[in-house]
Amino acid sequence: MLFYWFLKFVAIGPPARVVFRPKVEGIENVPATGAVILASNHLSAADWIFMPLQLRRRVTFLAKAEYFTGTGVKGFLQRAFFSGAGQVPIDRSSASAAEGAIRTGIRILREGKVLGIYPEGTRSPDGRLYRGKIGVARMALETGAPVVPVAMVYTSRRLPFGKKLTQVRIRIGKPLTFSRYEGLSGDRFVERSITDEIMYEIMTLSGQEYVDVYGATVKKAMDATGATANEVIATLQPPATEAADRAPTTLAG
């Protein structure tokens, strides 16, 4: 735990603040105590650095297990870094592994902690917002934890001599509670409805275009075929006559 605060206040935090000048809106929407889920879009590998910098509470993220299984000196350093930075390893290779990740998230929340999660399950391949996975809904239903939507927004600031510098904005929405669905954990229709509501709020905060396809599916197809994200999406999205019905809404279905 000490390493987490060392990274935040000494090693990474101060330089990141000076160089990127991250700004936060709505920080008062994060509860000061108790379990809470921070559900964010995922545009960059640096997302998990900039968001916690702005919060007083420690944020625990679920991270892919590959970060913790490396060998040699590099593997040791990587494992030590991610463990100390508040990352918890999860296996994403199968349905049973996904269930294990959900159980891990539930355990963290039942300890009264702040859980950071990316409902898309992977970084966006092209800057758009992709369909959320229902694990976030399951965790919210089983623990009663509020879900706070978060949007990471990156823009460029022009510097002298034609150079550009990335500017970071973190927009935090009001907490979402789902007590009206109490006792319905495991109902996939309810969990999909909740997830779509969360994704709608993230979309509103971020201003991203929403794509009703899983980001991981698009990435896999891009790697297999060499096609662009647009080309893959054209083959995966529902027909235009159905797309409007399937986009997330505040009514969540």
Solvent accessible surface area in square Angstrom, and as a share of the most:
residue,aa,sasa,rsa
1,M,149,0.67
2,L,156,0.78
3,F,80,0.33
4,Y,11,0.04
5,W,71,0.25
6,F,98,0.41
7,L,16,0.08
8,K,15,0.06
9,F,119,0.50
10,V,91,0.52
11,A,44,0.34
12,I,43,0.22
13,G,0,0.00
14,P,54,0.34
15,P,69,0.43
16,A,11,0.08
17,R,97,0.35
18,V,111,0.64
19,V,68,0.39
20,F,66,0.27
21,R,137,0.50
22,P,14,0.09
23,K,109,0.46
24,V,44,0.25
25,E,90,0.40
26,G,19,0.18
27,I,70,0.36
28,E,138,0.62
29,N,22,0.11
30,V,19,0.11
31,P,40,0.25
32,A,85,0.66
33,T,110,0.64
34,G,38,0.36
35,A,25,0.19
36,V,0,0.00
37,I,0,0.00
38,L,1,0.00
39,A,0,0.00
40,S,0,0.00
41,N,0,0.00
42,H,22,0.10
43,L,51,0.25
44,S,32,0.21
45,A,58,0.45
46,A,28,0.22
47,D,0,0.00
48,W,44,0.15
49,I,44,0.22
50,F,10,0.04
51,M,1,0.00
52,P,11,0.07
53,L,7,0.04
54,Q,23,0.10
55,L,8,0.04
56,R,227,0.83
57,R,48,0.18
58,R,61,0.22
59,V,0,0.00
60,T,13,0.08
61,F,4,0.02
62,L,27,0.14
63,A,9,0.07
64,K,66,0.28
65,A,27,0.21
66,E,111,0.50
67,Y,59,0.22
68,F,23,0.09
69,T,94,0.54
70,G,26,0.25
71,T,121,0.70
72,G,58,0.56
73,V,115,0.66
74,K,158,0.67
75,G,3,0.03
76,F,119,0.50
77,L,105,0.52
78,Q,54,0.24
79,R,87,0.32
80,A,47,0.36
81,F,60,0.25
82,F,26,0.11
83,S,56,0.36
84,G,13,0.12
85,A,6,0.05
86,G,3,0.03
87,Q,13,0.06
88,V,32,0.19
89,P,65,0.41
90,I,23,0.12
91,D,72,0.38
92,R,131,0.48
93,S,95,0.61
94,S,57,0.37
95,A,90,0.70
96,S,89,0.57
97,A,15,0.11
98,A,48,0.37
99,E,69,0.31
100,G,36,0.35
101,A,14,0.11
102,I,22,0.11
103,R,101,0.37
104,T,27,0.16
105,G,0,0.00
106,I,2,0.01
107,R,123,0.45
108,I,3,0.02
109,L,3,0.01
110,R,150,0.55
111,E,90,0.40
112,G,29,0.28
113,K,91,0.39
114,V,2,0.01
115,L,0,0.00
116,G,0,0.00
117,I,23,0.11
118,Y,32,0.12
119,P,4,0.03
120,E,2,0.01
121,G,27,0.26
122,T,21,0.12
123,R,98,0.36
124,S,15,0.10
125,P,36,0.22
126,D,59,0.31
127,G,36,0.35
128,R,43,0.16
129,L,0,0.00
130,Y,0,0.00
131,R,50,0.18
132,G,0,0.00
133,K,89,0.38
134,I,22,0.11
135,G,13,0.13
136,V,1,0.01
137,A,0,0.00
138,R,37,0.14
139,M,4,0.02
140,A,4,0.03
141,L,26,0.13
142,E,53,0.24
143,T,37,0.22
144,G,63,0.60
145,A,7,0.06
146,P,26,0.17
147,V,0,0.00
148,V,0,0.00
149,P,2,0.01
150,V,1,0.00
151,A,0,0.00
152,M,1,0.00
153,V,23,0.13
154,Y,59,0.23
155,T,68,0.40
156,S,75,0.49
157,R,70,0.25
158,R,162,0.59
159,L,56,0.28
160,P,97,0.61
161,F,198,0.83
162,G,54,0.52
163,K,132,0.56
164,K,124,0.53
165,L,39,0.20
166,T,52,0.30
167,Q,38,0.17
168,V,0,0.00
169,R,60,0.22
170,I,1,0.00
171,R,77,0.28
172,I,9,0.04
173,G,10,0.09
174,K,151,0.64
175,P,55,0.35
176,L,26,0.13
177,T,85,0.50
178,F,14,0.06
179,S,90,0.58
180,R,143,0.52
181,Y,41,0.16
182,E,146,0.65
183,G,73,0.71
184,L,76,0.38
185,S,42,0.27
186,G,44,0.42
187,D,53,0.28
188,R,159,0.58
189,F,181,0.75
190,V,20,0.11
191,E,0,0.00
192,R,41,0.15
193,S,20,0.13
194,I,0,0.00
195,T,0,0.00
196,D,22,0.11
197,E,19,0.09
198,I,0,0.00
199,M,1,0.00
200,Y,60,0.23
201,E,43,0.19
202,I,0,0.00
203,M,41,0.18
204,T,86,0.50
205,L,42,0.21
206,S,14,0.09
207,G,68,0.66
208,Q,24,0.11
209,E,105,0.47
210,Y,28,0.11
211,V,1,0.01
212,D,14,0.07
213,V,13,0.07
214,Y,68,0.26
215,G,1,0.01
216,A,41,0.32
217,T,59,0.34
218,V,0,0.00
219,K,59,0.25
220,K,157,0.67
221,A,28,0.22
222,M,50,0.22
223,D,127,0.66
224,A,85,0.66
225,T,98,0.57
226,G,68,0.66
227,A,28,0.21
228,T,76,0.44
229,A,8,0.06
230,N,99,0.51
231,E,99,0.44
232,V,8,0.05
233,I,7,0.04
234,A,81,0.63
235,T,110,0.64
236,L,74,0.37
237,Q,70,0.31
238,P,18,0.11
239,P,80,0.50
240,A,94,0.73
241,T,123,0.71
242,E,82,0.37
243,A,37,0.29
244,A,83,0.64
245,D,126,0.65
246,R,100,0.37
247,A,42,0.33
248,P,5,0.03
249,T,58,0.34
250,T,75,0.43
251,L,156,0.78
252,A,3,0.02
253,G,111,1.07
